[in-house]
Amino acid sequence: MNPLFSTTQIGRYTLRNRLVMSPMTRSRADDSNGVPSDTTATYYSQRADAGLIVTEGTYPSAMGKGYVRTPGIHSKAQVQAWKTITDAVHAKGGRIFLQLMHCGRISHSSLLPGAVAPVAPSAVQPVGKVFTATGPQDLGMPRALTTDEIGGVIDEFRQATRHALDAGFDGVELHAASGYLPEQFLASNTNLRTDAYGGSLVKRARFILEVLTAMTAEAGSDRVGIKLAPEMGFNGISDAAPQETYRYLVEQLAPLNLAYLHVVQTKPEFDYHAQLRPLFRGAYLHGGGLNQEAAQLLITQGRADAAVFGSLYLANPDLAQRFMLDAPLNSPQRETFFSAGPQGYIDYPTLESAQ
């Protein structure tokens, strides 16, 4: 039997297989209000054969938006639209978690209410560009959050968790990777604070832990996961002692009893999976360029409880069936990853439609 098709427990749920659809930004929401498009229900329901779907990064508040045409979860209209999507996935027997993504300094004033500056733990300007309605724009100087404001941002994650549950999601994932706000607090090069949220590793990790505490208080720990990507380096993030940083952070997750830890590794120099998996009691989700053979080996050897697939799920709505039959795979159309409209979104052929 293919080990990918055995059941596994993630939090309160027994998944029908060990395939997880990775969170992937697709930029198909209405840019004026952050409401997911009508085609988004089709997109996710097409892929409901995954044991678990984790949605694209979704901003918990208007100040969390970082890219054009990305969805939010802070308004009634957004919640109602997401409810249509979760209903469509559940109708096919699927499970779906919402990924909460606050971009922090990786944003642009044109994307934010009142054209204000993005917020961050410290006023450290990132290098690079961000996609806006008028095309790529230089990332600007962020404004450092005051100590008092941080509690309000944490509460936005709590409220977003409640909205996700109201929208019918089975759970939520905190995006604490890719250089967005939680990782900006964690990393030594973007957190230069000297208050309770910076100045030492313990204090730099505090924001993530308090956000997770707020999310679990709202949803229950068995419906909350976290995504990490040590040393990915995306969006200008670096840390003076990353192995120590991530070991400490995962050790501090123990009292929270999270449903899962989702780890993506992009650099082979140090095996973070080998370091972090033994430290975490819940389900361990392994991501980062996997194919079917590599994923099967991970499960067989007990190095992961589930395997996370990104572009393979994007291009193959029926990926589980294709794996089961060892069928050929569609190739991803990279030029349509972030374009508007249905092309490269809901028109990838299934095995059935190709016959």
C-alpha positions as CSV (number, residue, x, y, z in Angstrom):
1,M,0.0,0.0,0.0
2,N,1.2,3.5,-0.8
3,P,1.9,5.1,2.6
4,L,0.6,8.5,1.3
5,F,-2.9,7.0,1.3
6,S,-3.0,5.9,4.9
7,T,-5.0,8.0,7.3
8,T,-3.3,10.3,9.8
9,Q,-4.4,12.5,12.7
10,I,-3.9,16.2,12.6
11,G,-5.4,17.9,15.6
12,R,-9.0,16.8,16.0
13,Y,-9.2,15.5,12.4
14,T,-8.4,12.1,10.9
15,L,-7.2,12.9,7.3
16,R,-8.1,10.4,4.6
17,N,-4.6,10.6,3.1
18,R,-1.3,12.3,3.9
19,L,-1.2,14.7,1.0
20,V,-1.4,18.4,2.0
21,M,-2.0,21.2,-0.5
22,S,0.4,24.0,0.2
23,P,-0.7,27.6,0.8
24,M,0.0,29.4,-2.5
25,T,-0.7,33.0,-3.4
26,R,-2.9,33.1,-6.5
27,S,-4.0,36.8,-6.7
28,R,-7.6,36.2,-7.8
29,A,-9.5,38.2,-5.2
30,D,-11.3,41.5,-5.8
31,D,-8.6,44.0,-5.1
32,S,-11.0,46.7,-3.9
33,N,-12.4,44.7,-1.0
34,G,-10.3,41.5,-0.6
35,V,-13.3,39.2,-1.4
36,P,-12.3,35.9,-3.0
37,S,-13.6,35.5,-6.5
38,D,-16.4,33.1,-7.6
39,T,-13.8,30.9,-9.3
40,T,-12.0,30.3,-6.0
41,A,-14.6,27.9,-4.8
42,T,-14.1,25.9,-8.0
43,Y,-10.3,26.0,-7.6
44,Y,-10.3,24.6,-4.0
45,S,-13.1,22.1,-4.5
46,Q,-11.3,20.7,-7.6
47,R,-8.4,19.9,-5.2
48,A,-10.5,18.5,-2.3
49,D,-9.0,15.0,-2.7
50,A,-6.0,16.3,-0.6
51,G,-6.0,15.1,3.0
52,L,-5.8,18.8,3.9
53,I,-5.9,22.0,1.9
54,V,-4.2,25.1,3.4
55,T,-5.4,28.2,1.6
56,E,-3.4,31.0,0.1
57,G,-2.1,33.6,2.6
58,T,-5.1,35.7,3.8
59,Y,-4.7,39.0,5.6
60,P,-6.2,39.2,9.1
61,S,-6.7,43.0,8.9
62,A,-6.6,45.7,6.2
63,M,-3.1,46.6,7.4
64,G,-1.9,43.1,6.8
65,K,-2.3,43.2,3.0
66,G,0.9,43.0,1.0
67,Y,0.1,42.2,-2.6
68,V,-2.5,43.0,-5.2
69,R,-5.7,40.9,-5.5
70,T,-5.0,38.9,-2.3
71,P,-8.0,38.0,0.0
72,G,-8.8,39.1,3.5
73,I,-10.8,37.6,6.4
74,H,-11.8,40.8,8.4
75,S,-15.1,41.9,6.7
76,K,-18.5,40.3,6.5
77,A,-18.3,40.1,2.7
78,Q,-15.0,38.2,2.9
79,V,-16.4,35.8,5.5
80,Q,-19.5,35.1,3.4
81,A,-17.4,34.5,0.3
82,W,-15.1,32.1,2.1
83,K,-18.2,30.3,3.4
84,T,-19.1,29.4,-0.2
85,I,-15.6,28.0,-0.6
86,T,-15.5,25.9,2.5
87,D,-18.9,24.5,1.7
88,A,-17.7,23.5,-1.7
89,V,-14.7,21.7,-0.3
90,H,-16.7,20.0,2.5
91,A,-19.3,18.8,-0.1
92,K,-16.5,16.7,-1.6
93,G,-15.3,15.4,1.7
94,G,-12.3,17.6,2.0
95,R,-10.7,19.5,4.9
96,I,-9.5,23.1,4.6
97,F,-7.5,25.4,6.9
98,L,-7.1,29.1,6.3
99,Q,-3.6,30.5,6.4
100,L,-3.4,33.9,8.2
101,M,-0.7,36.1,6.6
102,H,0.2,39.6,7.8
103,C,2.8,41.0,5.5
104,G,4.1,43.7,7.8
105,R,6.8,45.7,6.1
106,I,6.5,43.7,2.8
107,S,3.8,46.0,1.5
108,H,3.2,49.4,-0.1
109,S,1.2,52.4,1.0
110,S,-1.0,52.1,-2.1
111,L,-2.3,48.8,-0.8
112,L,-3.1,50.0,2.7
113,P,-6.0,52.1,4.2
114,G,-5.3,55.9,3.9
115,A,-2.1,55.2,2.0
116,V,-0.2,54.9,5.2
117,A,3.2,53.3,5.7
118,P,3.4,49.5,6.4
119,V,4.0,48.5,10.0
120,A,6.8,46.4,11.3
121,P,8.6,45.6,14.5
122,S,11.3,48.1,13.6
123,A,11.8,50.8,10.9
124,V,14.1,48.7,8.8
125,Q,13.5,49.3,5.1
126,P,13.4,46.1,2.9
127,V,15.1,45.9,-0.5
128,G,13.0,44.9,-3.4
129,K,9.7,45.5,-5.1
130,V,6.1,44.6,-4.3
131,F,3.3,44.0,-6.8
132,T,0.5,46.7,-6.7
133,A,-2.4,47.6,-8.9
134,T,-0.1,49.9,-11.0
135,G,2.7,47.3,-11.3
136,P,5.8,46.6,-9.3
137,Q,6.7,49.3,-6.7
138,D,9.7,49.8,-4.5
139,L,9.2,48.6,-0.9
140,G,9.2,51.7,1.3
141,M,10.2,52.5,4.9
142,P,7.9,50.8,7.4
143,R,6.7,52.4,10.6
144,A,7.7,50.6,13.9
145,L,4.7,49.5,15.9
146,T,4.5,50.9,19.4
147,T,4.4,48.5,22.3
148,D,0.8,49.4,22.9
149,E,-0.1,48.7,19.3
150,I,1.3,45.2,19.3
151,G,-1.5,44.0,21.5
152,G,-4.0,45.2,19.0
153,V,-2.3,43.4,16.1
154,I,-2.3,40.2,18.2
155,D,-6.0,40.7,18.7
156,E,-6.5,41.0,15.0
157,F,-5.2,37.5,14.6
158,R,-7.7,36.3,17.2
159,Q,-10.5,38.0,15.5
160,A,-9.4,36.6,12.1
161,T,-9.4,33.1,13.7
162,R,-13.0,33.6,14.8
163,H,-14.0,34.9,11.3
164,A,-12.3,31.8,9.8
165,L,-14.4,29.5,12.0
166,D,-17.5,31.5,11.1
167,A,-16.6,31.0,7.5
168,G,-16.6,27.2,8.0
169,F,-12.9,26.6,8.0
170,D,-11.7,23.4,9.8
171,G,-8.8,25.4,11.3
172,V,-6.2,28.1,10.8
173,E,-2.4,28.2,10.1
174,L,-0.2,31.1,11.2
175,H,2.2,32.1,8.4
176,A,5.4,32.7,10.4
177,A,7.8,32.4,7.4
178,S,8.7,34.1,4.1
179,G,9.8,37.3,5.8
180,Y,6.3,38.5,6.9
181,L,5.3,40.1,10.2
182,P,5.7,37.2,12.6
183,E,9.1,36.3,11.1
184,Q,10.1,40.0,11.1
185,F,9.6,39.9,14.9
186,L,11.6,36.7,15.2
187,A,14.6,37.6,13.0
188,S,17.5,39.5,14.4
189,N,18.0,41.7,11.3
190,T,14.5,43.0,11.3
191,N,13.7,43.3,15.0
192,L,15.9,46.0,16.6
193,R,13.5,46.7,19.5
194,T,14.6,47.1,23.0
195,D,11.2,46.6,24.7
196,A,9.4,43.4,25.7
197,Y,9.3,42.3,22.0
198,G,12.9,42.6,21.1
199,G,16.5,42.6,22.3
200,S,16.9,38.9,23.0
201,L,15.8,35.6,21.5
202,V,13.2,35.2,24.2
203,K,11.7,38.6,23.5
204,R,11.9,38.2,19.7
205,A,9.9,35.0,19.9
206,R,7.3,36.5,22.1
207,F,5.1,38.0,19.3
208,I,4.7,34.6,17.5
209,L,3.9,32.8,20.8
210,E,1.3,35.4,21.9
211,V,-0.3,35.4,18.5
212,L,-0.6,31.6,18.7
213,T,-2.0,31.8,22.2
214,A,-4.7,34.2,21.0
215,M,-5.5,31.9,18.0
216,T,-5.7,28.8,20.1
217,A,-7.9,30.5,22.7
218,E,-10.4,31.2,19.9
219,A,-10.2,28.0,18.0
220,G,-8.8,25.4,20.3
221,S,-5.2,24.2,20.0
222,D,-6.3,21.2,17.9
223,R,-7.4,23.5,15.1
224,V,-4.3,25.7,14.9
225,G,-1.0,25.1,13.0
226,I,2.1,27.1,12.2
227,K,4.3,27.4,9.2
228,L,8.1,28.0,9.5
229,A,10.8,28.2,6.8
230,P,14.2,28.5,8.5
231,E,16.9,30.3,6.5
232,M,14.7,30.7,3.5
233,G,16.0,34.3,3.3
234,F,12.9,35.5,1.4
235,N,12.0,39.2,1.7
236,G,15.4,40.1,3.2
237,I,15.1,38.0,6.4
238,S,18.3,36.8,8.1
239,D,19.1,35.8,11.6
240,A,22.4,35.8,13.5
241,A,21.9,32.3,15.0
242,P,19.0,30.6,13.1
243,Q,19.6,27.1,14.4
244,E,19.3,28.4,18.0
245,T,16.4,30.6,17.1
246,Y,14.2,27.9,15.6
247,R,15.1,25.3,18.1
248,Y,14.0,27.7,20.9
249,L,10.8,28.7,19.1
250,V,9.7,25.1,18.5
251,E,10.5,24.1,22.1
252,Q,8.2,26.9,23.3
253,L,5.4,25.5,21.2
254,A,5.0,22.5,23.4
255,P,2.6,24.0,26.0
256,L,0.3,25.1,23.1
257,N,-0.4,21.6,21.8
258,L,-0.8,22.8,18.3
259,A,-2.4,20.6,15.6
260,Y,0.7,20.6,13.5
261,L,4.0,22.1,12.6
262,H,4.6,22.8,8.9
263,V,8.2,23.2,8.0
264,V,9.7,24.1,4.6
265,Q,13.4,23.7,4.0
266,T,15.0,25.3,1.0
267,K,18.7,25.1,2.0
268,P,20.5,21.7,2.4
269,E,23.4,22.9,4.5
270,F,21.6,22.1,7.8
271,D,18.7,19.6,8.2
272,Y,16.1,21.6,10.1
273,H,13.6,18.7,9.7
274,A,15.9,16.4,11.7
275,Q,16.3,19.1,14.4
276,L,12.7,20.2,14.7
277,R,10.6,17.1,14.3
278,P,11.7,15.4,17.6
279,L,10.9,18.7,19.4
280,F,7.3,18.8,18.4
281,R,4.6,16.4,19.7
282,G,1.9,17.1,17.2
283,A,1.7,16.2,13.5
284,Y,4.7,17.2,11.4
285,L,4.1,18.5,7.9
286,H,7.2,18.3,5.6
287,G,7.4,20.8,2.7
288,G,9.8,21.9,0.0
289,G,10.1,20.6,-3.5
290,L,8.8,17.1,-2.8
291,N,7.8,14.5,-5.5
292,Q,5.8,11.4,-4.9
293,E,8.8,9.1,-4.3
294,A,10.5,11.5,-1.8
295,A,7.2,11.9,0.0
296,Q,6.5,8.2,0.3
297,L,10.0,7.7,1.8
298,L,9.4,10.4,4.4
299,I,6.3,8.8,5.6
300,T,7.7,5.3,5.5
301,Q,10.7,6.4,7.6
302,G,8.6,8.3,10.0
303,R,10.2,11.6,9.2
304,A,6.9,13.3,8.6
305,D,3.2,12.7,9.2
306,A,2.1,14.3,6.0
307,A,3.8,15.7,2.8
308,V,3.1,19.2,1.5
309,F,2.8,19.8,-2.3
310,G,2.7,23.2,-3.9
311,S,3.0,23.6,-7.7
312,L,2.1,20.0,-8.2
313,Y,-1.3,20.6,-6.6
314,L,-1.7,23.8,-8.5
315,A,-1.3,22.1,-11.8
316,N,-2.9,18.8,-11.0
317,P,-6.4,19.1,-9.3
318,D,-6.6,15.4,-9.1
319,L,-3.0,14.9,-7.7
320,A,-4.1,12.1,-5.3
321,Q,-5.6,10.1,-8.1
322,R,-2.6,10.6,-10.3
323,F,-0.2,9.5,-7.6
324,M,-2.4,6.4,-6.9
325,L,-2.3,5.4,-10.6
326,D,1.3,6.6,-11.2
327,A,-0.2,8.7,-14.0
328,P,1.6,11.5,-15.8
329,L,1.5,15.0,-14.2
330,N,0.5,18.3,-15.8
331,S,3.3,21.0,-15.8
332,P,2.6,24.2,-14.0
333,Q,2.1,27.4,-16.1
334,R,4.3,29.8,-14.2
335,E,3.2,32.8,-16.2
336,T,-0.3,32.4,-14.8
337,F,0.5,31.9,-11.2
338,F,-0.5,35.4,-10.2
339,S,-2.6,36.6,-13.2
340,A,-6.2,37.5,-13.0
341,G,-8.9,35.2,-14.4
342,P,-9.5,31.5,-14.8
343,Q,-6.6,30.6,-17.1
344,G,-4.0,28.6,-15.2
345,Y,-6.3,28.6,-12.2
346,I,-9.3,26.3,-12.8
347,D,-8.6,25.0,-16.3
348,Y,-5.9,22.4,-15.6
349,P,-7.1,19.1,-17.0
350,T,-7.9,16.1,-14.8
351,L,-7.3,12.5,-15.9
352,E,-11.1,12.2,-16.5
353,S,-11.4,15.3,-18.6
354,A,-8.3,14.4,-20.7
355,Q,-9.9,11.1,-21.8
